[in-house]
Amino acid sequence: MRAKINNFEIDLSRPIDISIPLTNTDENPIAWYIEKPSIEPVVFGDWIGKVSEGKSSTNFNNIFFNPHGHGTHTECLGHITNDFYSINQSLKQFFFFAKLITIEPEKIGEDFVITKEQVSASLNEKTEALIIRTLPNQKEKKSRKYSNTNPPYLSEHAAIFIRESEIQHLLIDLPSVDKEHDEGKLLAHKAFWNVKDTVNLNQDARLNATITEMIYVPDEIEDGNYILNLQIVSFENDASPSKPILYKIADFSPEVSE
């Protein structure tokens, strides 16, 4: 099935899924010092909500997980604010023009950092969403245990540049845009959302901008322009597990609203 809008065309029958599935196995990625997710049948006395156990006509599981630590998730500025803001209220549109770029973070001291210069060199046109794939791009990203490994992160200046480029949605294949141990500064989060005070939120903070972390973009997906379908669960929470889907564009010439 194809869709044609103005001067570009996408094939809806060929989605490119860049999310990481959530499982209750050791293959699930983990960040932020927590255990793997739990997916277990409900138990009432000797009744077990699992068909293969012979005591139920349905599979009836409880799922315990953390959106931030257990896989692909999309978050709003409520992740860092004193007041409650929900991703379900912040994200109201789901299709966007997107640019995929690949960057090898620079070694700065003991860290590997995505710099403003690297982002600006790859971002030469206006777009609504930016997807950053980092090198090296091992398949182990889909099951990596990130806690206490000091993963690469986005510099504050890079985050400011992305915000000033009017990008509303940032997607990255790392557990966080910020340094793992940063004394709670959260410089890149604050810069991207333009949050100057987490207790008394400034009026020009970006309430509808989102950050999606822990994606995985296979090597065979080329850098370039796509249509992004950013799918979330309707959680009234600062973050939700998400399923970002890309579609190739036959002819790209976006008319992004000012």
N, C-alpha and C positions, 0 to 999 in steps of 0.2 A: 504494500500500500504506500502510495506516495502522496505528499502534501505539497502544494505549490502556493507560496504567498509572495506577492509582488515579484521580485526578480530572483528568488532562490527556491530551491526544491530540496526536500528531504525524503528519504525512504524510511517510513515508519516500521517497515518489516525487518529492518537491520539495525536494531539498537546496540549500542556499545556500553555495556554495564561496567562502571568503574568503582563500584562499591565492593566491600569485603563482606561476605556472608557471616552472620553470627551463629556460632555453634557452641555446643557444650563439650567440645573435645579439646585436646591439647594443641590442635592446629589453630585455634582462635587467637588472634593477636591480643595482647594485653598491655596496657599502660597504667601508670599511676598506682602501682603497688597493690593491686587488688587480685583476687583469684579469678579463674575462668568463669564464664556464665554457667548458670544452672538451668537445665530444661528437664523437668521431672514430672511424671504423672501425679495427679491429685490422688490422695489416699484417704478414704473414709473407712476406718476399721479394717475389714478384710476386703473391701472393694478398692480396686486399683484402676485408674482411668487409662488403661492401655489394652487395646484389643488383643495383642499377642499374649497377654496374661490370662485370657479366657474369662475375665470377670466384668468386661465392659464392652458395649457395642460401639464405643467411640474412643478415640485417643483424645485425652483431656489433660493437657499439660499446663503447669505453672512455669513461668520463665522469669528468672532473676538475672538482671544484667545492669550494667552502668553505661549509658550512652557515650560518655567521654572516654571510657577506658577499654571498651570491648569491641571497637570496630568503627566503621564509617558512620559519622554523625554530623549533623548540621546544628549550629548553635547561633543564638542571637546575643545581643549585648547584655541580656539578663544573666549571662554566664558570669559577669564580673560586677554587677551593680547591686547596691543595697536593696533597692526596690525590685519587685518581681516583674519580669518581662518574659513573655512566653514566645517560643519559636512558632507556635501555632498561630499566634496573633501577628507576629512580625513578618512571616512569609506568606503572602497572599497570592502571588503569581508564581508560576512554576516552569515557564519556558523562557529561555534567555539566549541571546547571542553570547558565545563563549570562545575564548582563545586558550588553546593548550600550548604551553611552553615547557621546555626541558632545561633544567639548570643543575650544574654540579656545584654544590655549596663550597665556598672558599674557606680554607683553613685560616682561622684568626685566633691566635693563642692556642688554647686547648679545645676550641669549638670549631664547628663547621657551620657557616652562616650564609644565608641567601642575602645578597647585598642589593642595594638600590640600583647600582650600576648594572648588575646582571639582569634585573627585571626590566629596567628601562631599555636595555639593548635588545630585548626580545619583544617588547610591547610597543609596537609602532603604529597602532591603530586603535580607535575607540571600540570598546566592547563592554558588555554588561557584566560578564563573569570571566574570571581568570582562573585557569587550572594550572598548577605547578607540579610537574613531575621531576623528582630529584634523581640524580645519579650518585652512586651506582643504583640501578633499578632492579635489584634482585627480587625474585619471586618470594623470597623469605619475608618480604614486607607483609605478606598476607597472613603470616603466623608469628611475627616477631614479638618477643617479650621486651618491651621498651624500658621498663622500670630501671632506674639508675644506670642508664647507658649514655646519657647526655646526647640525645639525637640532634641532628641539625635543626636550625630554626630560622625564622625570618627576622632580619634586622628591623629596628624601629624605623629607620629612614626608608627602607623598602616598603614597609607598611604605610607610611605617610604618602609615599609616591603612588602606591596603589589606590589609596583613598582619594588623592588629588587627581588621579586619572578617572575618577567617577565610576570606578568598578564597585558594583553593589554586592557581588558574591565572589568570595575567594575560596578556592578548593585546593587542598594540598595533601600530599601522600605521607605526611608526618603526624605524630600524635598530638602536636601542638604547633602553632605558629610562634610560640615563645620558648625560651630556654627552659629546660626541665627544672633546674634549681636556680631560680632568679630572685629569691627573697620576696616573692609575691608582687614584683613590679609589673609584670604582664604588659610590657611596653608595646609589643606588636598588636596585641588585642586592643589595647586602649587607643593606639594610633589609628588602626583601621576603622574602629567604630567611632572615633573622635570623642571618646569619653575622657573628659578632663577632671571629673570628680565623680567617683563611684557612689558617693552618698547623696550628693545633691546633683542630679544629672543635668548637664548643660542642655539648653534648648536645641543646639545644633548637633547633638549626638545622633548617630545614624541608626535609627530604630528599625529600619527595614533592611539593613545590610546583614549578611550572614557569612559565617566561616564554616566550611566543611573540612573536617580533618580525617586522616586515616583512609584515604582513597587508595586505589591501586590502578595505574594506567599501564597496561602491557606495552612492551617495546614496539610491537607491530602497529600500534596506533600512532600515526604521524602527528607531529606538531602542526598546528594550524587552527582554522576556524570551524566551529561546530555549533549546532543548536543543543543546548543543555536543557534536559528535563530534570528538575531537582525535586525529588519525591521525599516526603517526610511522613511520619505517623502523626496523627492529630493529638499529640501530647501537649497538655498545658504545663510545660516545663521549659527551662532555658535551652534545652537541647533535645533532639530526637534522633534515633537511628535513621539513616537516610539511604536513598538509592539513587545517586546521580547517574543519569543515562545521557550518552552523547549520540547525536545523529550527524552524519556527514552532510555537508552542504554542497549542492551541485554548482551553484553560482553564488558567491558571497559578495554582497554589497549592502550591508545593513543600514537601516535608517533608525538609529537609536534615538529615542526621544530625549530632548534636553531636560 
